[in-house]
Amino acid sequence: MRSEREMLELILGVAAADERVRGVTMEGSRNNPCAPRDMFQDYDVSFHVTELQPFLDQPEWVDVFGERIIMQMPEAMSMFPPELGGRFSYLMLFTDGNRIDLILAPLGENGPFPPEDRLVKVLLDKDGLFPQTAPPTDRDYWVKRPETGFFTDCCNEFWWVSTYVAKGLWRKELLYAQEHLNRFLRPMLLTMLDWQVGLQNGFSVSTGKHGKYLEKHLPRERWEELLSTYAAGSYPAVWEALFAATRLFRRTAREAAAQLGSHYPEEEDRRVSAYLEHVRQLPEDAASIY
């Protein structure tokens, strides 16, 4: 596997030799002093270029970075709508295990890169276009104290969506139930856990993308409770996961409410919890719920 030094020398060598590339910045976890270092960290790199089309007209130009296992170019795909504005990206996994996520960013009126991104590091600046930046920090990704109303909305969404999971389970619509458990209910649970971690750390830590660092911030017991909310592929397993999620949410939200000075909706919790249990006990041929 090529070392970090070798990869950066290659990236900067390609950029230095191409007059169309006027600057190189690196973003992401390699600049984050709080992120663990391992062999799977990407090189999130932007080439700031005078023009984009010549690169797109010669797609093989990226072969210079090495032999690839696979590459994806999201902005050239039909299935996924472009998300980078006028920029273009090459996501490349190489046979030696390294990965480069390379963005071509045309130089324009908005400057060479978003000034609000505090994990940007300037690697090459041919024309003095890049402003002086402070040392990289993940401060922008720290858990944020919920604004007024967010706590109430989070609780309401959690308990509302839980009824969809129950409905899907009674109807024997396993995929529907799993989708609502994982796609809609779980984010509310993870958000509440994030707030609790934030409260315990003065809102000065990040739990990472999709909560990937939550394990190191949660007590072992609570982490195991969270794992129990991930269901296997059966109706009983999803029922158990749903009720595990409600128990964990209730406990976490009550604690967070006390520290935030917010109100936990006990009556809403009681009514919905009773409804969920009632639906679980309903016979499959029930004509009505009540």
C-alpha positions as CSV (number, residue, x, y, z in Angstrom):
1,M,0.0,0.0,0.0
2,R,1.4,3.4,-1.0
3,S,2.2,5.6,2.0
4,E,0.6,8.9,2.8
5,R,3.8,10.6,1.7
6,E,3.8,8.8,-1.6
7,M,0.1,9.5,-2.3
8,L,0.5,13.2,-1.5
9,E,3.6,13.5,-3.6
10,L,1.7,11.9,-6.5
11,I,-1.3,14.1,-6.1
12,L,0.8,17.3,-5.9
13,G,3.0,16.2,-8.7
14,V,0.1,15.8,-11.1
15,A,-1.3,19.1,-10.1
16,A,2.0,21.0,-10.3
17,A,2.6,19.7,-13.9
18,D,-0.8,20.7,-15.2
19,E,-1.2,24.4,-15.9
20,R,-5.0,24.1,-15.7
21,V,-4.7,23.2,-12.0
22,R,-4.1,26.4,-10.0
23,G,-4.5,25.1,-6.5
24,V,-5.0,21.9,-4.4
25,T,-6.9,21.6,-1.2
26,M,-7.5,18.6,1.0
27,E,-10.7,18.2,3.1
28,G,-12.1,15.6,5.4
29,S,-10.9,13.3,8.1
30,R,-7.1,13.4,7.2
31,N,-7.2,17.0,8.4
32,N,-9.2,16.3,11.6
33,P,-6.9,15.9,14.6
34,C,-9.7,14.1,16.4
35,A,-10.4,11.5,13.8
36,P,-8.7,8.1,14.3
37,R,-6.1,7.3,11.6
38,D,-6.3,4.1,9.6
39,M,-5.7,2.6,6.2
40,F,-9.3,3.2,5.0
41,Q,-9.1,7.0,5.3
42,D,-9.8,8.6,1.9
43,Y,-7.7,11.4,0.3
44,D,-10.5,14.0,-0.1
45,V,-8.8,16.3,-2.5
46,S,-10.0,19.2,-4.7
47,F,-8.2,20.4,-7.8
48,H,-9.1,24.1,-8.5
49,V,-9.0,24.4,-12.2
50,T,-9.3,27.1,-14.9
51,E,-11.6,25.0,-17.0
52,L,-13.5,21.8,-16.5
53,Q,-14.5,20.5,-19.9
54,P,-11.0,19.5,-21.2
55,F,-10.7,17.1,-18.3
56,L,-14.2,15.6,-19.0
57,D,-13.3,15.2,-22.7
58,Q,-10.3,13.1,-21.7
59,P,-11.6,10.7,-19.0
60,E,-8.5,8.6,-19.0
61,W,-6.4,11.4,-17.5
62,V,-7.1,10.0,-14.0
63,D,-5.2,6.8,-14.9
64,V,-2.1,8.6,-13.7
65,F,-3.1,7.9,-10.1
66,G,-2.8,4.2,-10.4
67,E,-4.6,1.0,-11.2
68,R,-8.2,1.0,-10.0
69,I,-10.5,-1.6,-8.6
70,I,-13.5,0.6,-9.3
71,M,-14.3,4.2,-10.0
72,Q,-17.6,6.2,-9.6
73,M,-18.3,9.6,-11.2
74,P,-21.6,10.7,-9.5
75,E,-22.1,13.7,-11.7
76,A,-22.0,11.5,-14.8
77,M,-24.6,9.0,-13.5
78,S,-28.3,8.9,-14.3
79,M,-29.4,7.3,-11.1
80,F,-28.1,10.1,-8.8
81,P,-28.8,13.8,-9.3
82,P,-25.6,16.0,-9.2
83,E,-25.0,17.6,-5.8
84,L,-21.8,19.6,-6.4
85,G,-23.1,22.5,-8.5
86,G,-20.6,23.1,-11.3
87,R,-18.0,20.7,-9.9
88,F,-17.2,17.2,-10.9
89,S,-15.9,14.3,-8.8
90,Y,-14.0,11.1,-9.3
91,L,-14.3,8.5,-6.5
92,M,-11.4,6.1,-7.0
93,L,-10.5,2.9,-5.1
94,F,-7.0,1.6,-6.1
95,T,-5.7,-2.0,-6.1
96,D,-3.3,-1.1,-3.3
97,G,-6.2,-0.2,-1.0
98,N,-5.8,3.6,-1.2
99,R,-8.8,5.8,-2.2
100,I,-8.9,9.3,-3.6
101,D,-12.1,11.3,-3.8
102,L,-11.0,14.0,-6.2
103,I,-13.2,17.0,-7.0
104,L,-12.5,19.3,-10.0
105,A,-13.7,22.8,-8.9
106,P,-13.7,25.5,-11.5
107,L,-12.3,28.8,-10.2
108,G,-15.0,31.4,-10.1
109,E,-16.5,34.4,-8.4
110,N,-17.2,32.5,-5.1
111,G,-13.5,31.9,-4.4
112,P,-11.4,28.7,-4.5
113,F,-13.2,26.9,-1.8
114,P,-16.0,27.4,0.8
115,P,-14.4,29.6,3.5
116,E,-16.8,28.3,6.1
117,D,-15.2,24.8,5.9
118,R,-12.7,24.6,8.7
119,L,-11.4,21.2,7.8
120,V,-9.8,22.5,4.6
121,K,-6.0,22.5,4.2
122,V,-4.3,24.2,1.3
123,L,-1.7,21.9,-0.3
124,L,-0.8,24.0,-3.4
125,D,-1.5,27.6,-4.3
126,K,0.1,28.7,-7.6
127,D,-1.4,32.1,-7.7
128,G,-1.9,33.2,-4.1
129,L,-5.7,32.8,-4.5
130,F,-6.3,31.1,-1.2
131,P,-6.9,33.0,2.0
132,Q,-4.9,32.2,5.1
133,T,-6.8,29.6,7.1
134,A,-6.7,28.6,10.8
135,P,-5.5,25.2,11.7
136,P,-8.0,22.5,10.7
137,T,-10.7,21.8,13.3
138,D,-13.8,19.6,13.4
139,R,-15.6,22.3,15.4
140,D,-18.3,22.7,12.7
141,Y,-19.2,19.1,13.2
142,W,-19.7,19.2,17.0
143,V,-23.1,18.2,18.3
144,K,-25.1,21.4,18.5
145,R,-27.5,22.3,21.4
146,P,-31.1,21.9,20.0
147,E,-32.8,25.1,19.1
148,T,-36.2,26.0,20.6
149,G,-38.8,23.5,19.6
150,F,-36.3,20.9,18.2
151,F,-36.6,18.8,21.3
152,T,-40.4,18.7,21.2
153,D,-40.4,18.0,17.4
154,C,-37.9,15.2,17.8
155,C,-40.1,13.5,20.4
156,N,-43.2,14.0,18.4
157,E,-41.7,12.5,15.3
158,F,-40.3,9.5,17.1
159,W,-43.6,8.6,18.7
160,W,-45.6,9.4,15.5
161,V,-43.4,7.2,13.3
162,S,-43.5,4.3,15.8
163,T,-47.2,3.8,14.9
164,Y,-46.2,3.2,11.3
165,V,-43.8,0.5,12.3
166,A,-46.6,-1.2,14.3
167,K,-49.0,-0.9,11.5
168,G,-46.6,-2.5,9.1
169,L,-45.9,-5.4,11.4
170,W,-49.6,-6.2,12.0
171,R,-50.2,-6.1,8.3
172,K,-47.3,-8.5,7.7
173,E,-45.4,-5.8,5.7
174,L,-42.0,-6.5,7.0
175,L,-40.1,-4.2,4.5
176,Y,-42.5,-1.3,5.2
177,A,-42.0,-1.8,9.0
178,Q,-38.2,-2.0,8.7
179,E,-38.1,1.0,6.4
180,H,-39.9,3.2,8.9
181,L,-37.9,1.8,11.8
182,N,-34.6,2.5,10.2
183,R,-35.1,5.4,7.9
184,F,-37.5,7.6,9.9
185,L,-37.6,6.5,13.6
186,R,-33.9,5.7,14.1
187,P,-32.7,9.2,13.1
188,M,-34.7,10.7,15.9
189,L,-33.3,8.2,18.4
190,L,-29.7,8.9,17.2
191,T,-30.4,12.7,17.4
192,M,-31.5,12.3,21.0
193,L,-28.4,10.3,21.8
194,D,-26.3,12.9,20.1
195,W,-27.8,15.6,22.3
196,Q,-27.1,13.6,25.4
197,V,-23.5,13.2,24.3
198,G,-23.3,16.9,23.6
199,L,-24.7,17.7,27.1
200,Q,-22.2,15.5,28.7
201,N,-19.3,17.1,26.9
202,G,-20.3,20.7,26.8
203,F,-21.3,20.4,23.1
204,S,-17.7,20.3,22.1
205,V,-17.4,16.8,20.5
206,S,-18.5,15.2,17.2
207,T,-20.2,11.8,17.0
208,G,-19.2,11.5,13.4
209,K,-21.0,10.9,10.2
210,H,-24.0,8.6,10.8
211,G,-23.0,8.4,14.5
212,K,-19.8,6.4,13.7
213,Y,-18.1,7.7,16.9
214,L,-21.1,7.2,19.2
215,E,-19.7,4.0,20.7
216,K,-16.8,5.7,22.3
217,H,-19.0,8.4,23.9
218,L,-21.9,6.1,25.2
219,P,-21.7,4.0,28.4
220,R,-21.4,0.3,27.5
221,E,-24.9,-0.5,28.7
222,R,-26.5,2.2,26.6
223,W,-24.4,1.2,23.5
224,E,-25.7,-2.3,23.9
225,E,-29.3,-1.0,24.2
226,L,-28.8,0.8,21.0
227,L,-27.5,-2.3,19.2
228,S,-30.7,-4.1,20.4
229,T,-32.7,-1.7,18.3
230,Y,-31.3,-3.2,15.1
231,A,-33.6,-6.0,14.0
232,A,-33.0,-9.2,12.2
233,G,-35.4,-10.3,9.4
234,S,-38.4,-11.6,11.3
235,Y,-41.6,-10.0,12.6
236,P,-40.9,-10.9,16.3
237,A,-37.4,-9.4,15.9
238,V,-38.7,-6.1,14.6
239,W,-41.3,-5.9,17.4
240,E,-38.5,-6.4,19.9
241,A,-36.4,-3.8,18.2
242,L,-39.2,-1.3,18.2
243,F,-39.9,-1.7,21.9
244,A,-36.1,-1.6,22.6
245,A,-36.0,1.7,20.7
246,T,-38.9,3.2,22.7
247,R,-37.3,2.2,26.0
248,L,-34.0,3.8,25.0
249,F,-35.6,6.9,23.6
250,R,-37.7,7.4,26.6
251,R,-34.8,7.1,29.0
252,T,-32.5,9.3,27.0
253,A,-35.0,11.9,26.3
254,R,-36.1,12.3,29.9
255,E,-32.5,12.8,30.9
256,A,-31.9,15.3,28.1
257,A,-35.1,17.2,28.9
258,A,-34.0,17.6,32.5
259,Q,-30.7,19.1,31.4
260,L,-32.0,21.2,28.6
261,G,-34.9,22.6,30.6
262,S,-37.3,21.1,28.1
263,H,-40.6,19.2,28.6
264,Y,-40.7,15.5,27.8
265,P,-44.2,14.5,26.5
266,E,-45.1,11.9,29.1
267,E,-48.7,11.7,28.2
268,E,-47.9,11.3,24.5
269,D,-45.4,8.5,25.3
270,R,-48.0,6.7,27.5
271,R,-50.8,6.8,24.9
272,V,-48.6,5.7,22.0
273,S,-46.8,3.0,24.0
274,A,-50.2,1.6,25.0
275,Y,-51.3,1.7,21.3
276,L,-48.1,-0.1,20.2
277,E,-48.6,-2.9,22.8
278,H,-52.3,-3.2,21.8
279,V,-51.4,-3.6,18.1
280,R,-48.8,-6.2,19.0
281,Q,-51.4,-8.3,20.8
282,L,-54.1,-8.0,18.1
283,P,-55.1,-11.2,16.3
284,E,-54.3,-11.2,12.6
285,D,-58.0,-11.3,11.7
286,A,-59.0,-8.4,14.0
287,A,-61.9,-6.4,12.5
288,S,-61.0,-3.2,14.3
289,I,-58.4,-2.0,16.8
290,Y,-60.8,-1.1,19.6
